[in-house]
Amino acid sequence: MVSPAKKRFEKVRAAREAAAAEDMEKARKEAQAKAQEQAPAKERPNPYNRGEGGKPRPSPARMHFDRSRAKAEASKATPARPQGDSYELHKAAIVEDIRRLSDIQSIERKIEAKRELLPNYEGYVQGVLEGGKGQQDDVLMTLMVWYLDVGELSTAMDIAEYAANHGLETPDRYQRSTAALASEEVADFALKLDKEAENQEEVLEQLQRCLALFADADMHDQVKAKLFKAEGSILDNTGHTEAAVAAYERALKLNDKIGVKKDIERLKKELKNSGQ
């Protein structure tokens, strides 16, 4: 039999829990309403402007708003409040986008879907990079991976540089450090590049940014070797023979099974024949 005192206690606890839940819901609605009030009038009531088929079409006004808001909130971050409303709204959006991506089985289609979604986050990314104090940001780090996936290496490396400077790590689901993930993805992209591709110099620039950031980072030697092999490959393709040999030899030193011995022999023979 339940005593009257216990009944009163349970009643009070239930009332407190109900009040707490009501307060949380009220706070959520207030934050949402505040976001809509601050957004450009033409963008209400949706956070993003989507066209046919759900494809994102962020307007310049929306992107400017996202950038300004993210920058302002990131610059005011404190240990007690490391994230603001902009982060929470974008986190909710990216969780939903990840759920949609999980329904796509084709890797190629997933990459294309990410390419279509990324413009929705561009303003947020730029705002955080400009105003952020280095607080851990799982939205930003997830977007770094997406930019790597679609081959937008410049933006990906902007985020990677910010992450390296502030010690940000990728979300647990990626199971790799920022240094290892960025290095391997950039290397893989470069190694798949066609020898006649017109953007090799641009890719080389981002590869060398990655090396400058992470060459001394703690990661598996195989990953680092792949990064040097990729650098050597593009240097080779673009006629930088001596530098290519140096990169290949660095890769070989890290991993003797990296598959560059014949490239080194070929390039050294070319240098010898040319009198260099």
VEXVOZA-138393 format. One record per residue (C-alpha): residue in one letter; x negated, y, z negated. Coordinates in Angstrom, 1 decimal. Layout:
N
+--------+--------+--------+--------+
| residu |     c1 |     c2 |     c3 |
+--------+--------+--------+--------+
|      a |      X |      Y |      Z |
...
+--------+--------+--------+--------+
END
This chain:
276
+--------+--------+--------+--------+
| residu |     c1 |     c2 |     c3 |
+--------+--------+--------+--------+
|      m |    0.0 |    0.0 |    0.0 |
|      v |   -1.3 |    3.4 |    1.0 |
|      s |   -1.5 |    5.9 |   -1.9 |
|      p |    0.1 |    9.3 |   -1.6 |
|      a |   -3.4 |   10.9 |   -1.9 |
|      k |   -4.7 |    8.9 |    1.0 |
|      k |   -1.6 |    9.8 |    3.1 |
|      r |   -2.3 |   13.5 |    2.4 |
|      f |   -5.9 |   13.1 |    3.3 |
|      e |   -5.0 |   11.4 |    6.6 |
|      k |   -2.5 |   14.0 |    7.4 |
|      v |   -5.0 |   16.9 |    6.8 |
|      r |   -7.6 |   15.1 |    8.9 |
|      a |   -5.2 |   14.6 |   11.8 |
|      a |   -4.2 |   18.2 |   11.6 |
|      r |   -7.9 |   19.3 |   11.7 |
|      e |   -8.6 |   17.1 |   14.7 |
|      a |   -5.6 |   18.4 |   16.5 |
|      a |   -6.7 |   22.0 |   15.8 |
|      a |  -10.2 |   21.3 |   17.0 |
|      a |   -9.0 |   19.7 |   20.2 |
|      e |   -6.7 |   22.7 |   20.8 |
|      d |   -9.6 |   25.1 |   20.2 |
|      m |  -11.8 |   23.2 |   22.7 |
|      e |   -9.1 |   23.3 |   25.4 |
|      k |   -8.5 |   26.9 |   24.7 |
|      a |  -12.2 |   27.7 |   25.1 |
|      r |  -12.4 |   25.7 |   28.3 |
|      k |   -9.4 |   27.6 |   29.8 |
|      e |  -10.8 |   31.0 |   28.8 |
|      a |  -14.2 |   30.2 |   30.4 |
|      q |  -12.4 |   29.1 |   33.6 |
|      a |  -10.3 |   32.2 |   33.6 |
|      k |  -13.3 |   34.4 |   33.0 |
|      a |  -15.1 |   32.8 |   35.9 |
|      q |  -12.2 |   33.5 |   38.2 |
|      e |  -11.9 |   37.1 |   37.1 |
|      q |  -15.5 |   37.7 |   37.8 |
|      a |  -15.5 |   36.0 |   41.2 |
|      p |  -14.9 |   38.1 |   44.4 |
|      a |  -11.2 |   38.5 |   45.0 |
|      k |  -11.3 |   36.7 |   48.4 |
|      e |  -12.9 |   33.6 |   46.8 |
|      r |  -10.1 |   33.0 |   44.2 |
|      p |   -8.7 |   30.6 |   43.2 |
|      n |  -11.3 |   28.0 |   44.3 |
|      p |  -15.0 |   28.1 |   43.2 |
|      y |  -16.0 |   27.1 |   46.7 |
|      n |  -14.6 |   27.8 |   50.1 |
|      r |  -14.2 |   24.5 |   52.0 |
|      g |  -13.3 |   24.1 |   55.6 |
|      e |  -11.7 |   21.2 |   57.4 |
|      g |  -12.7 |   17.7 |   56.1 |
|      g |  -13.8 |   19.2 |   52.8 |
|      k |  -17.0 |   20.6 |   54.3 |
|      p |  -18.4 |   23.5 |   52.2 |
|      r |  -18.4 |   27.0 |   53.7 |
|      p |  -19.7 |   29.3 |   51.0 |
|      s |  -19.2 |   33.0 |   52.0 |
|      p |  -22.0 |   35.5 |   51.6 |
|      a |  -20.0 |   37.1 |   48.8 |
|      r |  -19.7 |   33.8 |   47.0 |
|      m |  -23.4 |   33.1 |   47.4 |
|      h |  -24.3 |   36.6 |   46.1 |
|      f |  -22.0 |   36.1 |   43.1 |
|      d |  -23.4 |   32.7 |   42.2 |
|      r |  -26.9 |   34.0 |   42.6 |
|      s |  -26.4 |   37.1 |   40.4 |
|      r |  -24.5 |   35.2 |   37.8 |
|      a |  -26.9 |   32.3 |   37.5 |
|      k |  -29.9 |   34.8 |   37.4 |
|      a |  -28.2 |   36.8 |   34.6 |
|      e |  -27.3 |   33.8 |   32.5 |
|      a |  -30.6 |   32.1 |   33.0 |
|      s |  -32.5 |   35.2 |   31.9 |
|      k |  -30.5 |   35.4 |   28.7 |
|      a |  -31.0 |   31.7 |   27.7 |
|      t |  -31.8 |   31.1 |   24.1 |
|      p |  -32.6 |   27.9 |   22.2 |
|      a |  -29.1 |   28.1 |   20.6 |
|      r |  -27.5 |   28.6 |   24.0 |
|      p |  -29.8 |   27.3 |   26.7 |
|      q |  -27.1 |   27.2 |   29.4 |
|      g |  -24.3 |   29.5 |   30.4 |
|      d |  -20.9 |   29.1 |   32.1 |
|      s |  -22.5 |   29.1 |   35.5 |
|      y |  -24.5 |   26.0 |   34.6 |
|      e |  -21.4 |   24.2 |   33.2 |
|      l |  -19.3 |   25.0 |   36.3 |
|      h |  -22.0 |   23.8 |   38.7 |
|      k |  -22.6 |   20.7 |   36.6 |
|      a |  -18.9 |   19.9 |   36.8 |
|      a |  -19.1 |   20.4 |   40.6 |
|      i |  -22.2 |   18.2 |   41.1 |
|      v |  -20.8 |   15.4 |   38.9 |
|      e |  -17.7 |   15.4 |   41.2 |
|      d |  -20.0 |   15.5 |   44.3 |
|      i |  -22.1 |   12.6 |   43.0 |
|      r |  -18.9 |   10.6 |   42.5 |
|      r |  -18.0 |   11.2 |   46.1 |
|      l |  -21.4 |   10.3 |   47.3 |
|      s |  -21.3 |    7.0 |   45.5 |
|      d |  -18.3 |    6.0 |   47.7 |
|      i |  -20.6 |    6.3 |   50.8 |
|      q |  -22.6 |    3.2 |   51.5 |
|      s |  -24.6 |    4.4 |   54.5 |
|      i |  -27.8 |    6.2 |   53.6 |
|      e |  -27.7 |    8.2 |   56.8 |
|      r |  -24.2 |    9.4 |   56.0 |
|      k |  -25.1 |   10.1 |   52.4 |
|      i |  -27.9 |   12.4 |   53.5 |
|      e |  -25.6 |   14.2 |   56.0 |
|      a |  -23.1 |   14.6 |   53.2 |
|      k |  -25.7 |   16.2 |   50.9 |
|      r |  -26.8 |   18.5 |   53.8 |
|      e |  -23.2 |   19.7 |   54.0 |
|      l |  -22.8 |   20.1 |   50.2 |
|      l |  -26.1 |   21.9 |   49.5 |
|      p |  -25.0 |   25.4 |   50.7 |
|      n |  -22.5 |   25.4 |   47.8 |
|      y |  -25.4 |   25.4 |   45.3 |
|      e |  -27.8 |   27.7 |   47.1 |
|      g |  -26.8 |   30.8 |   45.2 |
|      y |  -27.1 |   29.0 |   41.9 |
|      v |  -30.6 |   27.6 |   42.8 |
|      q |  -32.0 |   31.0 |   43.8 |
|      g |  -30.5 |   32.7 |   40.7 |
|      v |  -32.1 |   30.2 |   38.3 |
|      l |  -35.5 |   30.3 |   40.1 |
|      e |  -35.5 |   34.1 |   39.9 |
|      g |  -34.2 |   34.5 |   36.3 |
|      g |  -34.7 |   31.2 |   34.5 |
|      k |  -36.8 |   30.9 |   31.4 |
|      g |  -37.5 |   27.2 |   32.0 |
|      q |  -34.7 |   25.6 |   30.1 |
|      q |  -34.0 |   22.0 |   31.1 |
|      d |  -31.5 |   22.1 |   34.0 |
|      d |  -30.2 |   18.7 |   35.3 |
|      v |  -28.2 |   20.5 |   38.1 |
|      l |  -31.3 |   22.1 |   39.4 |
|      m |  -33.4 |   18.9 |   39.2 |
|      t |  -30.7 |   16.9 |   41.0 |
|      l |  -30.6 |   19.5 |   43.7 |
|      m |  -34.4 |   19.2 |   44.1 |
|      v |  -33.9 |   15.5 |   44.9 |
|      w |  -31.1 |   16.4 |   47.4 |
|      y |  -33.3 |   19.0 |   49.2 |
|      l |  -36.0 |   16.3 |   49.4 |
|      d |  -33.6 |   13.8 |   50.8 |
|      v |  -32.5 |   16.1 |   53.6 |
|      g |  -36.0 |   17.3 |   54.4 |
|      e |  -35.7 |   20.9 |   53.2 |
|      l |  -39.1 |   20.7 |   51.7 |
|      s |  -39.7 |   24.4 |   51.2 |
|      t |  -36.7 |   24.8 |   48.8 |
|      a |  -37.5 |   21.4 |   47.2 |
|      m |  -41.0 |   22.5 |   46.4 |
|      d |  -39.8 |   25.9 |   45.1 |
|      i |  -37.8 |   23.9 |   42.5 |
|      a |  -40.7 |   21.5 |   41.9 |
|      e |  -43.1 |   24.4 |   41.3 |
|      y |  -40.6 |   26.0 |   38.8 |
|      a |  -40.2 |   22.6 |   37.2 |
|      a |  -44.0 |   22.1 |   36.9 |
|      n |  -44.5 |   25.5 |   35.4 |
|      h |  -41.8 |   24.9 |   32.8 |
|      g |  -42.1 |   21.2 |   32.1 |
|      l |  -38.6 |   20.3 |   33.5 |
|      e |  -38.0 |   16.6 |   34.2 |
|      t |  -35.6 |   14.8 |   36.5 |
|      p |  -32.4 |   13.3 |   35.0 |
|      d |  -32.8 |    9.8 |   33.5 |
|      r |  -31.0 |    8.1 |   36.4 |
|      y |  -34.0 |    8.7 |   38.7 |
|      q |  -36.4 |    6.8 |   36.4 |
|      r |  -39.4 |    8.8 |   37.7 |
|      s |  -41.2 |   11.9 |   36.5 |
|      t |  -40.8 |   15.1 |   38.4 |
|      a |  -44.4 |   14.8 |   39.7 |
|      a |  -44.0 |   11.2 |   40.9 |
|      l |  -40.6 |   11.7 |   42.5 |
|      a |  -41.6 |   14.9 |   44.4 |
|      s |  -44.9 |   13.4 |   45.5 |
|      e |  -43.5 |   10.2 |   46.8 |
|      e |  -40.5 |   11.8 |   48.6 |
|      v |  -42.7 |   14.5 |   50.3 |
|      a |  -45.2 |   11.8 |   51.3 |
|      d |  -42.5 |    9.5 |   52.7 |
|      f |  -41.0 |   12.4 |   54.7 |
|      a |  -44.4 |   13.3 |   56.2 |
|      l |  -45.4 |    9.7 |   57.0 |
|      k |  -42.1 |    9.3 |   58.9 |
|      l |  -42.7 |   12.4 |   61.0 |
|      d |  -43.2 |   11.9 |   64.7 |
|      k |  -46.8 |   12.7 |   65.9 |
|      e |  -45.4 |   15.2 |   68.4 |
|      a |  -43.1 |   16.9 |   65.9 |
|      e |  -43.2 |   20.7 |   66.2 |
|      n |  -42.9 |   21.3 |   62.4 |
|      q |  -46.1 |   19.5 |   61.4 |
|      e |  -47.8 |   22.6 |   60.2 |
|      e |  -44.8 |   23.5 |   58.0 |
|      v |  -44.7 |   20.1 |   56.5 |
|      l |  -48.4 |   20.2 |   55.9 |
|      e |  -48.0 |   23.4 |   54.0 |
|      q |  -45.4 |   21.8 |   51.7 |
|      l |  -47.6 |   18.7 |   51.3 |
|      q |  -50.5 |   20.8 |   50.2 |
|      r |  -48.2 |   22.7 |   47.8 |
|      c |  -47.3 |   19.4 |   46.3 |
|      l |  -50.9 |   18.3 |   46.0 |
|      a |  -51.8 |   21.6 |   44.3 |
|      l |  -49.0 |   21.1 |   41.8 |
|      f |  -49.4 |   17.4 |   41.1 |
|      a |  -52.8 |   16.0 |   42.3 |
|      d |  -53.9 |   16.0 |   38.6 |
|      a |  -50.6 |   14.8 |   37.2 |
|      d |  -50.3 |   11.4 |   35.5 |
|      m |  -48.6 |    9.0 |   38.0 |
|      h |  -49.3 |    5.6 |   39.6 |
|      d |  -52.4 |    5.7 |   41.8 |
|      q |  -50.3 |    4.2 |   44.7 |
|      v |  -48.0 |    7.2 |   44.7 |
|      k |  -50.9 |    9.7 |   44.7 |
|      a |  -52.7 |    7.7 |   47.4 |
|      k |  -49.6 |    7.9 |   49.6 |
|      l |  -49.6 |   11.6 |   49.2 |
|      f |  -53.2 |   11.9 |   50.3 |
|      k |  -52.5 |    9.5 |   53.2 |
|      a |  -49.6 |   11.7 |   54.3 |
|      e |  -51.9 |   14.7 |   54.2 |
|      g |  -54.5 |   12.9 |   56.2 |
|      s |  -52.0 |   11.8 |   58.8 |
|      i |  -50.7 |   15.3 |   59.5 |
|      l |  -54.3 |   16.8 |   59.5 |
|      d |  -55.2 |   14.0 |   62.0 |
|      n |  -52.2 |   14.8 |   64.2 |
|      t |  -53.0 |   18.5 |   64.2 |
|      g |  -56.7 |   18.2 |   65.0 |
|      h |  -58.2 |   18.9 |   61.6 |
|      t |  -60.5 |   15.9 |   61.9 |
|      e |  -62.9 |   16.4 |   59.0 |
|      a |  -60.2 |   17.4 |   56.6 |
|      a |  -58.2 |   14.3 |   57.7 |
|      v |  -61.2 |   12.0 |   56.9 |
|      a |  -61.5 |   13.6 |   53.5 |
|      a |  -57.8 |   13.1 |   52.7 |
|      y |  -57.9 |    9.5 |   54.0 |
|      e |  -61.0 |    8.7 |   51.9 |
|      r |  -59.3 |   10.1 |   48.8 |
|      a |  -56.3 |    7.9 |   49.5 |
|      l |  -58.5 |    4.9 |   49.9 |
|      k |  -60.3 |    5.5 |   46.7 |
|      l |  -57.0 |    5.5 |   44.8 |
|      n |  -55.6 |    2.5 |   46.6 |
|      d |  -57.8 |    0.2 |   48.8 |
|      k |  -54.7 |   -1.3 |   50.4 |
|      i |  -53.2 |    2.0 |   51.5 |
|      g |  -54.0 |    1.2 |   55.2 |
|      v |  -56.3 |    4.0 |   56.3 |
|      k |  -59.6 |    2.2 |   56.9 |
|      k |  -59.2 |    2.0 |   60.6 |
|      d |  -58.1 |    5.7 |   60.7 |
|      i |  -61.3 |    6.7 |   58.9 |
|      e |  -63.5 |    4.6 |   61.2 |
|      r |  -61.8 |    6.1 |   64.3 |
|      l |  -62.1 |    9.7 |   63.1 |
|      k |  -65.7 |    9.3 |   62.1 |
|      k |  -66.5 |    7.9 |   65.5 |
|      e |  -64.8 |   10.9 |   67.1 |
|      l |  -66.8 |   13.3 |   64.9 |
|      k |  -70.0 |   11.5 |   65.8 |
|      n |  -69.3 |   11.5 |   69.5 |
|      s |  -68.5 |   15.2 |   69.4 |
|      g |  -71.8 |   15.9 |   67.6 |
|      q |  -70.3 |   17.1 |   64.4 |
+--------+--------+--------+--------+
END
